[in-house]
Amino acid sequence: MPELPEVQTVVNGIKDILIGKKIIKFKKFTTKLRYPIDTKINQKIKDSHVLNIKRVAKYIIINLSNNNTLIIHLGMSGRIILNKNNEKKESKHNHFIICFTENCFLKYFDPRKFGLIQIVKTEEFLDLKFVKNLGIEPLTKNFNSTALKLICNKKKSNIKSIIMNQKYLVGVGNIYASEALFISKIDPLKEGCRLTSLQLNLLVKAIKFVLKKSIKLGGSSINDYALVSGNLGNYQNNVKVYGRDGLKCLNKSCNSLIIRIVISNRSTFMCPKCQK
Ligand SMILES: [Zn+2]
C-alpha cells in the first residue's frame, strides 16, 4: 500500500511538470473506483490551470485556477504515470487519464480499484470530514516527543498500532513502523503509555529518518508501487527488518535472528533481543 513516502514521491515527480499547465480533458474508463467518479468531473476541471500540487496525509491535492481542487488517493494499489505524447489507455487497470497542454498525460492505474478521485471547491477542502480527522504530519515540527507523549498518554494499545493510526499520525505504514521501531530499539508490542521519555524521543527521530530516507530513495517498490516515470523506488533495498525474518539482526554485537509477529493482522518484523 502506498504510504507517505510513496505519495510524496508521486507529488515530487508530477509537481514541477504539471504546475502552470492547462487541463484539456478528463478521460475516464470506469464509473467507479472506491467511490463513483463525479459524472461532471470533465466540465469541472476542463480549461483550468494547475496552481499547486501538494501532499496532505496520503492524499495528492491538486489546486486548480477555477477554485476547484482535485483529490487523488492511491488506495491499496494505485499508481500514477506521466506520459509525453501518448494519450492511449495502457491497460485494463488504467482507469482515467488527465490530458494537459504540451502533450502531457497523467495516467492512473489501480488493479484493486480502491483509490479515489474527487473534486471539491478549494475553500471547502479544509472542512472535509476526512481532512479534519487527520492526525499530525510526521515530517512537520508539530511532530515531536511532546506530541508523541500526548498521543501515547494513558494508551494501553501497543506502540506499533498507535503510530500507524491515521487519527494520531498520518502516513506511517507497516514497513515504516517496523523499521522505525527497530531503529529506536522499541518492542512493537510495548504499551504506548509505558514508553520512556528517551524512547519517545528516539522514536520520533526514527520515524522522521525512515520517511525522509525513503522519499530520497523514491519510496518502496513493494507491492507494485513505482515512480511516475515507471521506474522503481529503492527503499526496499535498505530495510533493516521488514521481510527479513529468519535473517541475522543487523545491529553489531547482536547474534539474534529477526522474527515475524502479527499485530492487528499485519506482519511485523523485529529483533527480540534489541527491541525492548
Ligand atoms: Zn538485534
py3Dmol code that shows the C-alpha trace and the ligand (Angstrom):
import py3Dmol

protein = """\
ATOM      1  CA  MET A   1       0.000   0.000   0.000  1.00  0.00           C
ATOM      2  CA  PRO A   2       1.480   3.388  -0.931  1.00  0.00           C
ATOM      3  CA  GLU A   3       2.416   5.256   2.237  1.00  0.00           C
ATOM      4  CA  LEU A   4       3.586   8.790   2.911  1.00  0.00           C
ATOM      5  CA  PRO A   5       6.983   8.480   1.155  1.00  0.00           C
ATOM      6  CA  GLU A   6       5.439   6.907  -1.957  1.00  0.00           C
ATOM      7  CA  VAL A   7       2.755   9.599  -2.177  1.00  0.00           C
ATOM      8  CA  GLN A   8       5.331  12.339  -1.599  1.00  0.00           C
ATOM      9  CA  THR A   9       7.451  10.810  -4.353  1.00  0.00           C
ATOM     10  CA  VAL A  10       4.491  10.992  -6.740  1.00  0.00           C
ATOM     11  CA  VAL A  11       3.886  14.632  -5.786  1.00  0.00           C
ATOM     12  CA  ASN A  12       7.576  15.452  -6.261  1.00  0.00           C
ATOM     13  CA  GLY A  13       7.521  13.691  -9.613  1.00  0.00           C
ATOM     14  CA  ILE A  14       4.496  15.497 -11.069  1.00  0.00           C
ATOM     15  CA  LYS A  15       4.631  18.898  -9.375  1.00  0.00           C
ATOM     16  CA  ASP A  16       7.218  20.752 -11.441  1.00  0.00           C
ATOM     17  CA  ILE A  17       5.940  19.266 -14.681  1.00  0.00           C
ATOM     18  CA  LEU A  18       2.232  19.998 -14.183  1.00  0.00           C
ATOM     19  CA  ILE A  19       2.111  23.341 -12.349  1.00  0.00           C
ATOM     20  CA  GLY A  20       1.064  26.024 -14.850  1.00  0.00           C
ATOM     21  CA  LYS A  21      -0.251  23.542 -17.416  1.00  0.00           C
ATOM     22  CA  LYS A  22      -3.855  23.668 -18.561  1.00  0.00           C
ATOM     23  CA  ILE A  23      -6.174  20.691 -18.389  1.00  0.00           C
ATOM     24  CA  ILE A  24      -7.651  19.841 -21.776  1.00  0.00           C
ATOM     25  CA  LYS A  25      -9.877  16.941 -20.784  1.00  0.00           C
ATOM     26  CA  PHE A  26     -10.547  14.145 -18.344  1.00  0.00           C
ATOM     27  CA  LYS A  27     -10.969  10.705 -19.867  1.00  0.00           C
ATOM     28  CA  LYS A  28     -12.397   8.009 -17.671  1.00  0.00           C
ATOM     29  CA  PHE A  29     -12.649   4.303 -18.372  1.00  0.00           C
ATOM     30  CA  THR A  30     -14.639   3.356 -15.301  1.00  0.00           C
ATOM     31  CA  THR A  31     -17.504   4.986 -13.429  1.00  0.00           C
ATOM     32  CA  LYS A  32     -16.285   3.994 -10.020  1.00  0.00           C
ATOM     33  CA  LEU A  33     -13.121   3.462  -8.005  1.00  0.00           C
ATOM     34  CA  ARG A  34     -13.693   3.213  -4.241  1.00  0.00           C
ATOM     35  CA  TYR A  35     -16.481   5.736  -4.817  1.00  0.00           C
ATOM     36  CA  PRO A  36     -18.269   6.749  -8.021  1.00  0.00           C
ATOM     37  CA  ILE A  37     -16.337   9.311 -10.055  1.00  0.00           C
ATOM     38  CA  ASP A  38     -18.167  12.668 -10.346  1.00  0.00           C
ATOM     39  CA  THR A  39     -20.067  12.477 -13.639  1.00  0.00           C
ATOM     40  CA  LYS A  40     -19.353  16.174 -14.283  1.00  0.00           C
ATOM     41  CA  ILE A  41     -15.656  15.976 -13.493  1.00  0.00           C
ATOM     42  CA  ASN A  42     -14.632  16.817 -17.058  1.00  0.00           C
ATOM     43  CA  GLN A  43     -16.663  20.058 -17.092  1.00  0.00           C
ATOM     44  CA  LYS A  44     -15.395  20.956 -13.632  1.00  0.00           C
ATOM     45  CA  ILE A  45     -11.691  20.730 -14.407  1.00  0.00           C
ATOM     46  CA  LYS A  46     -11.508  21.408 -18.160  1.00  0.00           C
ATOM     47  CA  ASP A  47      -9.686  24.618 -19.188  1.00  0.00           C
ATOM     48  CA  SER A  48      -8.387  25.289 -15.685  1.00  0.00           C
ATOM     49  CA  HIS A  49      -4.683  25.609 -14.870  1.00  0.00           C
ATOM     50  CA  VAL A  50      -2.784  23.749 -12.186  1.00  0.00           C
ATOM     51  CA  LEU A  51      -1.896  26.237  -9.445  1.00  0.00           C
ATOM     52  CA  ASN A  52      -0.295  23.923  -6.936  1.00  0.00           C
ATOM     53  CA  ILE A  53       0.220  20.244  -6.092  1.00  0.00           C
ATOM     54  CA  LYS A  54       0.892  19.024  -2.584  1.00  0.00           C
ATOM     55  CA  ARG A  55       0.526  16.061  -0.286  1.00  0.00           C
ATOM     56  CA  VAL A  56      -1.811  16.019   2.696  1.00  0.00           C
ATOM     57  CA  ALA A  57      -1.512  12.755   4.626  1.00  0.00           C
ATOM     58  CA  LYS A  58      -1.704  10.174   1.810  1.00  0.00           C
ATOM     59  CA  TYR A  59      -3.786  12.372  -0.493  1.00  0.00           C
ATOM     60  CA  ILE A  60      -2.476  14.116  -3.591  1.00  0.00           C
ATOM     61  CA  ILE A  61      -4.026  17.564  -3.699  1.00  0.00           C
ATOM     62  CA  ILE A  62      -4.152  19.471  -6.986  1.00  0.00           C
ATOM     63  CA  ASN A  63      -5.365  23.070  -6.697  1.00  0.00           C
ATOM     64  CA  LEU A  64      -6.861  24.441  -9.911  1.00  0.00           C
ATOM     65  CA  SER A  65      -7.269  28.025 -11.120  1.00  0.00           C
ATOM     66  CA  ASN A  66     -11.086  27.800 -11.206  1.00  0.00           C
ATOM     67  CA  ASN A  67     -11.311  27.382  -7.414  1.00  0.00           C
ATOM     68  CA  ASN A  68     -11.703  23.637  -7.664  1.00  0.00           C
ATOM     69  CA  THR A  69      -9.369  21.126  -6.079  1.00  0.00           C
ATOM     70  CA  LEU A  70      -8.745  17.578  -7.239  1.00  0.00           C
ATOM     71  CA  ILE A  71      -8.077  14.981  -4.571  1.00  0.00           C
ATOM     72  CA  ILE A  72      -6.442  11.698  -5.543  1.00  0.00           C
ATOM     73  CA  HIS A  73      -5.771   8.784  -3.206  1.00  0.00           C
ATOM     74  CA  LEU A  74      -3.838   5.746  -4.401  1.00  0.00           C
ATOM     75  CA  GLY A  75      -5.745   3.314  -2.185  1.00  0.00           C
ATOM     76  CA  MET A  76      -4.131  -0.119  -1.933  1.00  0.00           C
ATOM     77  CA  SER A  77      -2.559  -0.435  -5.350  1.00  0.00           C
ATOM     78  CA  GLY A  78      -2.881   2.896  -7.206  1.00  0.00           C
ATOM     79  CA  ARG A  79      -0.084   4.212  -9.423  1.00  0.00           C
ATOM     80  CA  ILE A  80       0.360   7.396 -11.377  1.00  0.00           C
ATOM     81  CA  ILE A  81       2.448   7.567 -14.509  1.00  0.00           C
ATOM     82  CA  LEU A  82       3.150  10.699 -16.532  1.00  0.00           C
ATOM     83  CA  ASN A  83       3.428  10.175 -20.267  1.00  0.00           C
ATOM     84  CA  LYS A  84       4.531  12.537 -23.004  1.00  0.00           C
ATOM     85  CA  ASN A  85       2.849  12.252 -26.392  1.00  0.00           C
ATOM     86  CA  ASN A  86       0.927   9.114 -25.517  1.00  0.00           C
ATOM     87  CA  GLU A  87      -2.745   9.589 -24.882  1.00  0.00           C
ATOM     88  CA  LYS A  88      -3.725   5.910 -25.135  1.00  0.00           C
ATOM     89  CA  LYS A  89      -5.304   3.828 -22.432  1.00  0.00           C
ATOM     90  CA  GLU A  90      -2.483   1.489 -21.406  1.00  0.00           C
ATOM     91  CA  SER A  91      -4.186  -1.476 -19.794  1.00  0.00           C
ATOM     92  CA  LYS A  92      -7.436  -2.644 -18.244  1.00  0.00           C
ATOM     93  CA  HIS A  93      -6.164  -1.209 -14.955  1.00  0.00           C
ATOM     94  CA  ASN A  94      -5.757   2.294 -16.412  1.00  0.00           C
ATOM     95  CA  HIS A  95      -8.932   3.932 -15.081  1.00  0.00           C
ATOM     96  CA  PHE A  96      -8.508   7.577 -16.036  1.00  0.00           C
ATOM     97  CA  ILE A  97      -6.239   9.957 -17.896  1.00  0.00           C
ATOM     98  CA  ILE A  98      -5.965  13.688 -17.306  1.00  0.00           C
ATOM     99  CA  CYS A  99      -4.850  15.349 -20.536  1.00  0.00           C
ATOM    100  CA  PHE A 100      -2.784  18.538 -20.184  1.00  0.00           C
ATOM    101  CA  THR A 101      -1.397  21.017 -22.673  1.00  0.00           C
ATOM    102  CA  GLU A 102       2.042  20.330 -24.166  1.00  0.00           C
ATOM    103  CA  ASN A 103       1.053  16.692 -24.802  1.00  0.00           C
ATOM    104  CA  CYS A 104       1.349  15.682 -21.197  1.00  0.00           C
ATOM    105  CA  PHE A 105      -0.842  12.889 -19.793  1.00  0.00           C
ATOM    106  CA  LEU A 106      -1.374  11.787 -16.212  1.00  0.00           C
ATOM    107  CA  LYS A 107      -2.482   8.164 -16.141  1.00  0.00           C
ATOM    108  CA  TYR A 108      -3.987   6.445 -13.137  1.00  0.00           C
ATOM    109  CA  PHE A 109      -3.660   2.656 -12.701  1.00  0.00           C
ATOM    110  CA  ASP A 110      -5.256   0.659  -9.926  1.00  0.00           C
ATOM    111  CA  PRO A 111      -5.773  -3.134 -10.144  1.00  0.00           C
ATOM    112  CA  ARG A 112      -7.774  -3.274  -6.922  1.00  0.00           C
ATOM    113  CA  LYS A 113      -9.759  -0.095  -7.654  1.00  0.00           C
ATOM    114  CA  PHE A 114      -9.606   1.077  -4.075  1.00  0.00           C
ATOM    115  CA  GLY A 115      -8.211   4.539  -4.813  1.00  0.00           C
ATOM    116  CA  LEU A 116     -10.271   7.659  -5.287  1.00  0.00           C
ATOM    117  CA  ILE A 117     -10.543  10.849  -7.293  1.00  0.00           C
ATOM    118  CA  GLN A 118     -12.759  13.598  -6.009  1.00  0.00           C
ATOM    119  CA  ILE A 119     -13.377  17.195  -6.969  1.00  0.00           C
ATOM    120  CA  VAL A 120     -14.257  19.805  -4.356  1.00  0.00           C
ATOM    121  CA  LYS A 121     -14.399  23.583  -4.086  1.00  0.00           C
ATOM    122  CA  THR A 122     -10.963  24.687  -2.895  1.00  0.00           C
ATOM    123  CA  GLU A 123     -12.371  26.696   0.021  1.00  0.00           C
ATOM    124  CA  GLU A 124     -14.274  23.647   1.249  1.00  0.00           C
ATOM    125  CA  PHE A 125     -11.216  21.405   1.357  1.00  0.00           C
ATOM    126  CA  LEU A 126     -10.289  22.008   4.996  1.00  0.00           C
ATOM    127  CA  ASP A 127     -13.862  21.347   6.084  1.00  0.00           C
ATOM    128  CA  LEU A 128     -13.947  17.878   4.542  1.00  0.00           C
ATOM    129  CA  LYS A 129     -14.541  15.233   7.166  1.00  0.00           C
ATOM    130  CA  PHE A 130     -11.544  13.109   6.269  1.00  0.00           C
ATOM    131  CA  VAL A 131      -9.233  16.134   6.313  1.00  0.00           C
ATOM    132  CA  LYS A 132     -10.492  17.305   9.702  1.00  0.00           C
ATOM    133  CA  ASN A 133      -9.930  13.883  11.237  1.00  0.00           C
ATOM    134  CA  LEU A 134      -6.316  13.559  10.159  1.00  0.00           C
ATOM    135  CA  GLY A 135      -3.556  13.229  12.728  1.00  0.00           C
ATOM    136  CA  ILE A 136      -0.216  15.021  12.841  1.00  0.00           C
ATOM    137  CA  GLU A 137       2.045  15.156   9.772  1.00  0.00           C
ATOM    138  CA  PRO A 138       5.165  13.281  10.903  1.00  0.00           C
ATOM    139  CA  LEU A 139       7.576  15.392   8.862  1.00  0.00           C
ATOM    140  CA  THR A 140       6.478  18.702  10.382  1.00  0.00           C
ATOM    141  CA  LYS A 141       7.766  20.393  13.542  1.00  0.00           C
ATOM    142  CA  ASN A 142       4.411  19.615  15.165  1.00  0.00           C
ATOM    143  CA  PHE A 143       5.528  16.030  15.448  1.00  0.00           C
ATOM    144  CA  ASN A 144       7.982  15.951  18.350  1.00  0.00           C
ATOM    145  CA  SER A 145       8.399  13.970  21.546  1.00  0.00           C
ATOM    146  CA  THR A 146       5.903  16.162  23.415  1.00  0.00           C
ATOM    147  CA  ALA A 147       3.261  15.485  20.764  1.00  0.00           C
ATOM    148  CA  LEU A 148       4.004  11.753  20.764  1.00  0.00           C
ATOM    149  CA  LYS A 149       3.849  11.697  24.549  1.00  0.00           C
ATOM    150  CA  LEU A 150       0.390  13.269  24.412  1.00  0.00           C
ATOM    151  CA  ILE A 151      -0.678  10.696  21.840  1.00  0.00           C
ATOM    152  CA  CYS A 152       0.647   7.764  23.901  1.00  0.00           C
ATOM    153  CA  ASN A 153      -0.540   9.108  27.224  1.00  0.00           C
ATOM    154  CA  LYS A 154      -2.619   6.502  29.068  1.00  0.00           C
ATOM    155  CA  LYS A 155      -2.909   4.299  25.959  1.00  0.00           C
ATOM    156  CA  LYS A 156      -2.737   0.613  26.634  1.00  0.00           C
ATOM    157  CA  SER A 157      -2.648  -0.325  22.960  1.00  0.00           C
ATOM    158  CA  ASN A 158       0.708  -1.319  21.509  1.00  0.00           C
ATOM    159  CA  ILE A 159       3.002   1.360  20.138  1.00  0.00           C
ATOM    160  CA  LYS A 160       3.026  -0.034  16.601  1.00  0.00           C
ATOM    161  CA  SER A 161      -0.759   0.267  16.270  1.00  0.00           C
ATOM    162  CA  ILE A 162      -0.621   3.766  17.761  1.00  0.00           C
ATOM    163  CA  ILE A 163       1.901   5.141  15.280  1.00  0.00           C
ATOM    164  CA  MET A 164       0.025   3.516  12.380  1.00  0.00           C
ATOM    165  CA  ASN A 165      -3.309   5.021  13.430  1.00  0.00           C
ATOM    166  CA  GLN A 166      -4.154   7.854  10.994  1.00  0.00           C
ATOM    167  CA  LYS A 167      -6.144   9.641  13.686  1.00  0.00           C
ATOM    168  CA  TYR A 168      -2.896  10.257  15.581  1.00  0.00           C
ATOM    169  CA  LEU A 169      -0.189  10.301  12.942  1.00  0.00           C
ATOM    170  CA  VAL A 170      -0.625  10.264   9.170  1.00  0.00           C
ATOM    171  CA  GLY A 171       1.142   8.174   6.561  1.00  0.00           C
ATOM    172  CA  VAL A 172       3.275   5.834   8.687  1.00  0.00           C
ATOM    173  CA  GLY A 173       2.524   2.446   7.196  1.00  0.00           C
ATOM    174  CA  ASN A 174       3.528  -1.074   8.057  1.00  0.00           C
ATOM    175  CA  ILE A 175       7.042  -1.054   6.594  1.00  0.00           C
ATOM    176  CA  TYR A 176       7.981   2.277   8.139  1.00  0.00           C
ATOM    177  CA  ALA A 177       6.506   1.435  11.542  1.00  0.00           C
ATOM    178  CA  SER A 178       8.542  -1.802  11.731  1.00  0.00           C
ATOM    179  CA  GLU A 179      11.696  -0.028  10.599  1.00  0.00           C
ATOM    180  CA  ALA A 180      11.341   2.944  12.964  1.00  0.00           C
ATOM    181  CA  LEU A 181      10.663   0.688  15.954  1.00  0.00           C
ATOM    182  CA  PHE A 182      13.751  -1.378  15.156  1.00  0.00           C
ATOM    183  CA  ILE A 183      15.955   1.701  14.796  1.00  0.00           C
ATOM    184  CA  SER A 184      14.697   3.125  18.096  1.00  0.00           C
ATOM    185  CA  LYS A 185      15.027  -0.341  19.720  1.00  0.00           C
ATOM    186  CA  ILE A 186      11.434  -0.402  20.923  1.00  0.00           C
ATOM    187  CA  ASP A 187       9.346  -3.559  21.195  1.00  0.00           C
ATOM    188  CA  PRO A 188       6.365  -3.060  18.806  1.00  0.00           C
ATOM    189  CA  LEU A 189       4.106  -4.708  21.387  1.00  0.00           C
ATOM    190  CA  LYS A 190       5.016  -2.333  24.198  1.00  0.00           C
ATOM    191  CA  GLU A 191       2.020  -0.421  25.547  1.00  0.00           C
ATOM    192  CA  GLY A 192       2.071   3.214  24.425  1.00  0.00           C
ATOM    193  CA  CYS A 193       1.819   4.547  27.962  1.00  0.00           C
ATOM    194  CA  ARG A 194       4.920   2.611  29.037  1.00  0.00           C
ATOM    195  CA  LEU A 195       7.388   4.270  26.648  1.00  0.00           C
ATOM    196  CA  THR A 196      10.095   6.253  28.437  1.00  0.00           C
ATOM    197  CA  SER A 197      10.937   9.864  27.501  1.00  0.00           C
ATOM    198  CA  LEU A 198      14.106   8.612  25.867  1.00  0.00           C
ATOM    199  CA  GLN A 199      12.160   6.072  23.804  1.00  0.00           C
ATOM    200  CA  LEU A 200       9.610   8.693  22.724  1.00  0.00           C
ATOM    201  CA  ASN A 201      12.425  10.916  21.626  1.00  0.00           C
ATOM    202  CA  LEU A 202      14.236   8.167  19.722  1.00  0.00           C
ATOM    203  CA  LEU A 203      11.032   7.004  18.061  1.00  0.00           C
ATOM    204  CA  VAL A 204      10.178  10.491  16.762  1.00  0.00           C
ATOM    205  CA  LYS A 205      13.668  10.766  15.277  1.00  0.00           C
ATOM    206  CA  ALA A 206      13.485   7.266  13.786  1.00  0.00           C
ATOM    207  CA  ILE A 207      10.085   7.876  12.149  1.00  0.00           C
ATOM    208  CA  LYS A 208      11.314  11.097  10.548  1.00  0.00           C
ATOM    209  CA  PHE A 209      14.534   9.367   9.493  1.00  0.00           C
ATOM    210  CA  VAL A 210      12.894   6.389   7.749  1.00  0.00           C
ATOM    211  CA  LEU A 211      10.306   8.557   5.967  1.00  0.00           C
ATOM    212  CA  LYS A 212      12.886  11.070   4.741  1.00  0.00           C
ATOM    213  CA  LYS A 213      15.256   8.355   3.641  1.00  0.00           C
ATOM    214  CA  SER A 214      12.502   6.604   1.723  1.00  0.00           C
ATOM    215  CA  ILE A 215      11.443   9.831  -0.015  1.00  0.00           C
ATOM    216  CA  LYS A 216      15.063  10.353  -1.012  1.00  0.00           C
ATOM    217  CA  LEU A 217      15.195   6.836  -2.473  1.00  0.00           C
ATOM    218  CA  GLY A 218      11.893   7.189  -4.335  1.00  0.00           C
ATOM    219  CA  GLY A 219       9.729   5.155  -1.945  1.00  0.00           C
ATOM    220  CA  SER A 220       9.464   1.394  -1.524  1.00  0.00           C
ATOM    221  CA  SER A 221       8.594  -0.691  -4.543  1.00  0.00           C
ATOM    222  CA  ILE A 222       6.981  -3.446  -2.522  1.00  0.00           C
ATOM    223  CA  ASN A 223       3.539  -4.406  -3.915  1.00  0.00           C
ATOM    224  CA  ASP A 224       3.619  -2.774  -7.346  1.00  0.00           C
ATOM    225  CA  TYR A 225       4.424   0.775  -6.384  1.00  0.00           C
ATOM    226  CA  ALA A 226       6.508   2.640  -8.979  1.00  0.00           C
ATOM    227  CA  LEU A 227       7.729   6.166  -9.647  1.00  0.00           C
ATOM    228  CA  VAL A 228       5.810   8.415 -12.042  1.00  0.00           C
ATOM    229  CA  SER A 229       8.453   7.613 -14.622  1.00  0.00           C
ATOM    230  CA  GLY A 230       7.615   3.902 -14.297  1.00  0.00           C
ATOM    231  CA  ASN A 231      10.965   3.210 -12.603  1.00  0.00           C
ATOM    232  CA  LEU A 232      11.036   1.560  -9.206  1.00  0.00           C
ATOM    233  CA  GLY A 233      11.762   3.186  -5.862  1.00  0.00           C
ATOM    234  CA  ASN A 234      14.700   1.859  -3.896  1.00  0.00           C
ATOM    235  CA  TYR A 235      13.847   1.910  -0.231  1.00  0.00           C
ATOM    236  CA  GLN A 236      13.044  -1.806  -0.119  1.00  0.00           C
ATOM    237  CA  ASN A 237      16.758  -2.499  -0.635  1.00  0.00           C
ATOM    238  CA  ASN A 238      17.558  -0.523   2.504  1.00  0.00           C
ATOM    239  CA  VAL A 239      15.188  -2.099   5.009  1.00  0.00           C
ATOM    240  CA  LYS A 240      16.719  -3.363   8.239  1.00  0.00           C
ATOM    241  CA  VAL A 241      13.935  -5.685   9.459  1.00  0.00           C
ATOM    242  CA  TYR A 242      10.968  -5.658   7.075  1.00  0.00           C
ATOM    243  CA  GLY A 243      10.711  -9.026   5.331  1.00  0.00           C
ATOM    244  CA  ARG A 244      13.976 -10.199   6.946  1.00  0.00           C
ATOM    245  CA  ASP A 245      12.527 -12.853   9.271  1.00  0.00           C
ATOM    246  CA  GLY A 246      14.986 -15.679   9.837  1.00  0.00           C
ATOM    247  CA  LEU A 247      17.947 -13.481   8.890  1.00  0.00           C
ATOM    248  CA  LYS A 248      20.552 -12.085  11.280  1.00  0.00           C
ATOM    249  CA  CYS A 249      19.873  -8.828  13.098  1.00  0.00           C
ATOM    250  CA  LEU A 250      21.938  -6.070  11.521  1.00  0.00           C
ATOM    251  CA  ASN A 251      22.960  -4.497  14.821  1.00  0.00           C
ATOM    252  CA  LYS A 252      26.611  -5.172  15.582  1.00  0.00           C
ATOM    253  CA  SER A 253      27.203  -7.490  18.525  1.00  0.00           C
ATOM    254  CA  CYS A 254      23.678  -8.941  18.228  1.00  0.00           C
ATOM    255  CA  ASN A 255      23.511 -12.569  17.164  1.00  0.00           C
ATOM    256  CA  SER A 256      19.758 -12.856  17.251  1.00  0.00           C
ATOM    257  CA  LEU A 257      17.567 -13.603  14.248  1.00  0.00           C
ATOM    258  CA  ILE A 258      14.785 -11.275  13.079  1.00  0.00           C
ATOM    259  CA  ILE A 259      11.328 -12.678  13.794  1.00  0.00           C
ATOM    260  CA  ARG A 260       7.922 -12.028  12.273  1.00  0.00           C
ATOM    261  CA  ILE A 261       4.937 -11.499  14.545  1.00  0.00           C
ATOM    262  CA  VAL A 262       1.413 -10.407  13.678  1.00  0.00           C
ATOM    263  CA  ILE A 263      -0.074  -7.230  15.155  1.00  0.00           C
ATOM    264  CA  SER A 264      -3.581  -6.149  14.088  1.00  0.00           C
ATOM    265  CA  ASN A 265      -3.414  -8.617  11.192  1.00  0.00           C
ATOM    266  CA  ARG A 266      -0.245  -7.036   9.842  1.00  0.00           C
ATOM    267  CA  SER A 267       3.171  -8.681   9.610  1.00  0.00           C
ATOM    268  CA  THR A 268       5.599  -7.055  11.986  1.00  0.00           C
ATOM    269  CA  PHE A 269       9.334  -7.697  11.908  1.00  0.00           C
ATOM    270  CA  MET A 270      11.573  -7.224  14.915  1.00  0.00           C
ATOM    271  CA  CYS A 271      14.671  -8.300  16.775  1.00  0.00           C
ATOM    272  CA  PRO A 272      13.562  -9.952  20.039  1.00  0.00           C
ATOM    273  CA  LYS A 273      16.910  -9.133  21.637  1.00  0.00           C
ATOM    274  CA  CYS A 274      17.454  -5.481  20.621  1.00  0.00           C
ATOM    275  CA  GLN A 275      13.888  -4.206  20.924  1.00  0.00           C
ATOM    276  CA  LYS A 276      12.668  -3.640  24.470  1.00  0.00           C
TER     277      LYS A 276
END
"""
ligand_1 = """\
1
ZN
Zn 19.240 -7.496 17.435
"""
view = py3Dmol.view(width=600, height=400)
view.addModel(protein, "pdb")
view.setStyle({"model": 0}, {"cartoon": {"style": "trace"}})
view.addModel(ligand_1, "xyz")
view.setStyle({"model": 1}, {"stick": {}})
view.zoomTo()
view.show()
